[in-house]
Structure formats: structure tokens, C-alpha cells
């Protein structure tokens, strides 16, 4: 059974990622609150996840569900003990951080629980009836630090790309400036000439030029 994976981010989609671990790619489902952090990461960045491994006779294909913290995975295991909430429903339901859900359960806040994806009035009260008094510790989960924003492209980077566009590729200076500025608006975290040039190219391809 897989309980923890450490590798590099290879691909990300709306509800899952591909994590490269020693030349093997693992597809991992992640709740929305986990994806919020991963969405800010770039391809190739290191990533570690605690894994809930799910496989049954009715679900013969193994499903991996990833969390930043072991406590989040522990809460998930408690959450799926509620009647009619299986792992696949639960991973879609967890759209806000675990600490907020745990606090809502302990405070009998059904209104907040109904904000979770796929959770209605009846299920919200089932969650409270099953878990109240058992998940208080999860309300103390620490907030993950905000990822550092990459430094914006410096003047030398912009100059280098402008020179290539004008001197080597024949664009007018005003046109090159517009292309570079558009690329930096689309992707503010660019910090190398290679990244900036790649984004300029992607912009031209998407515009059909």
C-alpha cells in the first residue's frame, strides 16, 4: 500500500496531478483545497504528498488521493466513515480547508457543511451526528505558508528577448514591446529570458499568428 510519495510535479489538471517519482508517474486525485496550493507550482517543482490508497472489488483500479499533511489524510479517513460518503465523493466534497470543516462539525454548523460540493442538508446532519466530538483536533491544523512568488523578469531579461525579436526575427520595436508585455501579463512569475521567450511564442501560437 502506498502511504507517502515524494517526487516532482509533472502535470496538473483540475482535480488531479501526475507526480514523477523515480521515473514512475503516479496519477493522484487531490481535493480542491490541496489543489489551491499545487496550482501555484511550476512543472518540475518538488512535491511531497501523504496518500490515501483506495481499492476494492467494486473499484479494482487503485485510486491515490493526496494531502499535504498526515493530519489531513487522517481527517479524510474519519470523513469517509460517515454513511453514504465514500472516498470518491469525499475528495470532491473537500473544497475548503480541513480545519474549517472540522470547526463546523464541532460547532454543529450545517450551513457551512452544505457549502461542500455534493453535501446537502441531510448529509450535513449525518456528518455532524457521526463526527461531532471526534474531530476537534483537526481544527488546529496549521495553515501552510504561502508559496514565495517568483521574482518578476528583470530589465536585462526583457532587453535580451526584445533584441532577439527585433534584431534576429525582424519585428518592429513597438511590436516586440507589445508581445513581451502581453507575455508578462499572462505569466507574471517569468524570471528568465528562456521562460519569457517561450511565453511570447505561446501567445503568438494561441493568437493564430
N, C-alpha and C positions, 0 to 999 in steps of 0.2 A: 504493500500500500504506500502511496506517495503522500507525505505529510508536509513537505517543505521543498521548495525549488529556488535555486539561485542561478541567475544567468543574465542574458542581455535581451532587451526588448527588440523583437524582430518585426512585429506588425501589431497594429491595434485597430479594432473595429468598434462599433457602438457598444457591444456588450461582452467582448472577449478580446484576448490578446494572443499572440504567438510568442512564447518565451524560448529563446535558444539556450539550451543547457548542454554543454559538451557535445556540440554538433547534432543534437537532437532537438527538434522543435515540439514544444508542448502547447496545445491549444487549451487555454484556461478561460472559463467564464468568470467574470468579475461583476459584483454588484455596482450599481451606479455610483455609490459614494466612494468606492475604491477607484473607479474609472476617472472620477474627477481629478485625482492626483496623477494618474497614469497619462491622462490626456495631455498634460503639460510636458511630458517627457519626449525626448527625441529618440528616433531609432538608434539602437546601439548602446543606449544607456544601461547601466547595471540595474537589476531589479530583483528583489527577493520577495517571495510570497509564501505564506502559510496556506496549505492546500487541504480542502475537504474533498475526499475521494468518494465518488458515488457510482456504484454499480450494483444492479440487482438483476433478477431473472427477467423482469419487465423492462429493465434498462440495461441490456447486456453490454452496450458500448460504454466504456468508462467515461465519466464526466469529472473534470477537475474544476473546482471553484476556488478562487484565490482571494486572500485577505492580507492586508499589511501587517496585522498584529495577530498573535496567537489568541488573544482575548476575543478578537472579532470572530475568529473561527469558532471559539467555544460558545459565543452567543448564538451563532448561526445554528449550532447543534441543538441548543435549547429551543430556538425558534421553530425548528422543524419538528419538534416534539408535539407541537400543537396540532390537534386533529385537522386534517384536510390541508395542511401546509407541508408539501414535500420540498425537496431541495431545489427543484427547478422553479417552482412557484416562489420560493423564498428568495432566490437570487434575483428575481425580477422585482420582488417587493421592496428590497432594501435600498430605497432611493435616498435615504437620509442617514447620517452617521449613527452607528450603533448606540452611542451614548445618549442620543436624543430619543431613540426608540425605547431604550431601557428606562429612561426617566419617565417617558409617557406611560409605560406599563406600570411602574411603581406608583405613579400618580393617578392611575385609572383614567388616563386621558384618551378616550376612544376617538375623539375628534382628530387628534394628531395621527393616530394609527390608521385612520381611514384615508389619510393622505398617501399612504404607501400604495404602490402600484398593485392593483388586484385585491386589495383588502377592503371589504365592505363592513357594514355595521355589525352583522352577526359574527363575522370572523374577528373583528376588532375585540369584541367582548369575549370571544373564546380565548384570544391571546392573553387578555388580562386575567381571566379566570385560571388559565393554566400556569402562567409565569409570574404573576404578581408575588412579590416576596422572595423570588429566586434570582432576579437579575439586577439587583441594586448595585452590585459591584461594577457592572459594565457601564453604569452612568458615570464612572470615574475614569474611563479611558481617556488618556491624554490626547490632545489634538496633535496631529502630525505637523511638523514645521512646514511652512510654505516653501516650495522649491525656489531656489535663488533664480531670479530672472537673468538670462544670459545678457552680457554686455552688448549694447547696440553696436552696429557697424561703425567703426571709426572713419575719420576723413580719408586716411590712406587707402582703406578698403574701397570706399566709394570712388576715389580717384583711379585706382587700378582698374576697376570694372569699367568706368567711363572711358578710359584710354583704350581698352580693348574694343568697346563698342564703336568708338569714333574712328580710331586710327587703323584698326585691323578689320572691322566689319562694316565700315562705311556709313554709320549712322550720323546724322547731324547732332551737334552737341545738345540742342534743346530736346531732341527726340530721345537721346540717350539718358538725359537727366530725368525725363518723364518716366522712362522704363525702369530706371533704378529706384526712383521714389515710389512707384507703384509696387515694386517688389518688396520694398521695406515696409510699406503699409500692410501688405498681405502677410508678411512674416517678420514682425518686429525684432525677434531674437537673433537675426542674422549677425554673425560676427567675423566671418572670413570672406575673402574675395570669391572663393570657390562656392560657398553657400549662396552668396549674393548673385553670382552669375547663373547658378542653377535655377534660382527663383525667377530671375529675369527670363530665362529660357522657358520655364514652365508657364509664365504669364503670357508669353507670345504664342505658345502652342495652344493654350486654352482659349485665346482670342482668335485662333484660326489663322494667324499670320505666318 
